[in-house]
Amino acid sequence: MMTKRRKNDVRYLISAILLIAAVAAAVTGFLADIWDVNDFVVHTYAGYGMAVLALVHTVLEGPRLWGYVRSRLRRRARPPAPVESSTPPPEEATGTVLEKAKTLLSRRDLLSLLIGGAGGFILGRQRASHTPLPERADLGMQYHAWSKPGVPNPLAPLRDWGQRPPQYKSYPNAPSIPLPAVGDAQGLSLEAAIRQRRSIRAYAATPMTLKDLSSLLFYTDGINAERGGTRLRAAPSAGALYPVETYIVAHRVEGLAAGLYHYTVQDHRLVQLHAGALDNEVVRAGIMQGFLGEANITLILTAIFQRLRWKYQERAYRYALLETGHIGQNIYLAATSMGMGACAVGAFDDDAVNALVGVDGINEAAIYLLAVGEVR
């Protein structure tokens, strides 16, 4: 049979491993939260390990636990003992400092403190493994390195990242135009659209129908589902926070006056921000790329960074760019499926485009331009 000393050694070992598993689960859970990792395998395994060890620990300590419960039940059944003076006998009040320390801090307590301190030290030192940057690294390279997952700055969680802004942008005093209802898709299959997708820079003079514009906007970034009270859209978004806004510069759309519009995604409508042709302004803002004024419409995608920043901090700008790319590809595929062409533009005069749609370029800024139109 196992000796009492060996049993105690096993108990201490299980307790120590259980504490390590608990620290690992806490650390990996914290990292999964700040990195926004939905399925962090290390955290899952740490949790399973902690559960198994807790069960083993409970089985090993079963007799003690049951004895404690029985003693508590017996104590409750007994009449209360007479109250005695709280002053300890002289022999109990004496003793060396070392003996008192032993009664206050057992080996298990000391082990727990050491392991907990080591876990806290590891958590505090956790940081992204940055590859050394070249001596003349540009700002883009520096930002990419700085925004890698991790805790490069231990004071970052204490920084004020602001509050969550409204989910939708609105223009209550601007004229509103309802868009036609979107029916079932009748265009090319997804596979065919992917095969045929190309950047098209030559467009026909044929007007785009308002129904086609409605379908294009819905299939690229429209609200198409709801889950847990959150309205989900056609393009993926980090945390379903949707920082991207869509503006439409209409050149030739049947039943829609030329001008600048904002797509109010929450009710699938257009809001008119400017009446009158803007083809020349778009071309100038697009660094004289003439097809931006020849297409039926030019879509301007902007990002409201605070919609991401309050949660994702330094990585917010990364996620804004990723989402804009998702929407851009949806625009390409939807336009191709509907028999139209699209061309994305990343080279433009930021200040001019921001001024065109009326944003400050800091809190909300233009990210992407896309021309869409009927193909010649």
C-alpha positions, 0 to 999 in steps of 0.5 A, spaced: 500 500 500 501 507 498 505 510 505 502 516 508 508 520 505 507 518 498 500 519 498 501 527 500 507 527 495 501 525 490 496 530 493 502 536 492 504 534 485 496 534 483 495 540 486 501 543 483 499 541 476 492 543 477 495 550 479 499 550 473 493 548 468 489 554 471 494 559 470 495 556 463 487 557 462 487 564 465 493 566 460 491 563 454 484 565 455 486 572 456 490 572 450 484 569 446 480 575 448 485 580 446 487 577 440 480 576 438 481 568 437 475 565 437 478 557 437 484 558 441 486 550 441 491 551 447 486 555 451 481 549 450 486 544 452 488 547 458 481 547 460 480 540 459 487 539 462 484 543 468 477 539 468 481 532 469 486 534 474 480 537 478 476 531 478 482 527 480 484 532 485 477 531 488 477 523 488 484 523 492 481 528 497 474 525 497 475 522 504 478 529 507 472 533 503 467 528 506 470 528 513 469 535 513 462 535 511 460 530 516 464 534 521 460 541 519 454 537 520 455 534 527 458 541 529 451 544 527 447 539 531 451 540 537 449 545 542 453 552 542 459 551 547 460 556 552 463 563 550 471 563 552 475 569 553 479 570 546 486 571 550 490 565 548 494 561 554 501 564 555 504 558 552 500 559 545 502 566 545 509 564 545 513 561 539 519 564 535 517 568 528 519 562 524 514 557 528 509 563 526 511 563 519 510 556 518 503 556 521 501 562 516 505 559 510 505 552 508 509 548 503 503 548 498 501 556 499 509 557 498 508 553 492 502 556 489 505 563 490 511 561 486 507 558 481 502 564 481 508 569 480 511 565 475 505 565 471 504 573 472 511 574 470 510 570 463 503 574 462 507 581 463 512 579 459 508 576 453 509 580 447 509 579 439 515 576 437 517 581 432 522 580 427 528 585 427 526 591 422 531 594 417 534 600 419 530 604 414 523 601 415 517 605 412 511 607 417 507 601 414 513 596 416 513 599 423 505 599 423 505 592 421 510 589 426 507 594 432 500 591 431 502 584 431 498 580 436 501 580 443 502 585 449 508 589 446 506 595 451 504 593 458 500 600 459 496 599 452 490 596 456 490 602 460 490 607 454 483 610 453 481 607 446 474 611 447 467 609 447 463 605 441 460 609 436 453 609 433 453 602 429 450 606 423 451 613 420 445 617 418 443 624 415 436 625 418 435 632 414 437 629 407 432 627 401 431 619 402 430 615 396 428 607 397 431 602 393 427 597 389 426 590 393 432 585 391 429 578 388 432 572 387 439 572 384 438 571 376 445 572 374 452 567 373 453 562 378 459 564 383 464 559 379 462 562 373 463 569 376 470 568 379 472 565 372 470 571 368 472 576 373 477 582 371 478 589 372 474 593 366 476 600 365 471 601 358 464 602 359 458 603 355 453 609 355 447 604 357 444 607 363 444 602 369 437 600 372 436 602 379 434 595 380 441 593 378 444 598 383 439 596 389 442 588 387 449 590 387 449 594 394 445 588 397 449 583 395 456 586 396 455 589 403 447 589 405 444 586 411 442 579 409 441 575 416 440 577 424 443 572 429 443 574 437 440 581 436 446 583 431 444 584 424 449 581 419 451 583 412 454 580 406 461 581 407 465 579 413 467 584 419 471 583 425 467 582 431 461 584 426 462 591 428 462 594 420 466 600 420 465 601 412 461 606 409 459 606 402 458 612 398 455 612 391 457 617 385 451 616 380 453 618 373 448 614 369 443 611 373 436 610 370 431 613 375 436 616 379 439 623 378 446 624 378 450 626 384 453 623 391 449 618 395 450 615 401 447 607 402 443 607 409 444 599 409 440 599 416 433 600 411 436 599 404 435 606 402 440 612 398 440 618 402 442 624 397 448 628 399 449 632 393 445 634 387 448 634 380 454 631 376 460 629 379 464 626 374 469 631 373 471 631 380 471 624 381 476 623 375 480 629 378 480 626 385 482 619 382 488 622 379 486 623 372 483 616 371 478 617 366 474 611 367 472 613 374 467 618 370 465 614 364 462 608 369 455 608 371 457 609 378 463 610 382 463 607 389 467 610 395 468 606 401 470 609 407 472 607 414 470 609 421 476 607 425 473 608 432 467 602 430 473 598 431 478 601 435 475 601 442 475 594 441 481 592 437 486 598 439 492 598 435 489 592 430 483 596 428 486 599 422 488 592 419 481 590 420 478 596 416 483 594 410 481 587 410 473 588 411 474 594 405 477 588 401 472 583 402 467 588 400 471 590 394 471 583 392 464 582 393 463 588 388 467 585 383 463 578 383 456 581 384 457 586 378 460 580 373 454 576 375 450 581 373 453 582 366 457 589 368 464 590 369 468 593 375 475 596 377 478 598 383 482 604 384 487 605 390 491 610 387 487 617 389 488 623 392 485 622 399 484 629 401 480 630 395 476 624 396 475 625 403 472 632 401 468 630 396 464 625 401 464 630 406 469 626 411 475 629 415 480 623 413 481 622 421 475 619 424 472 617 417 477 616 411 476 614 404 480 607 403 477 604 396 474 607 390 471 602 385 468 604 378 462 599 376 458 600 369 455 596 363 460 593 359 461 595 352 
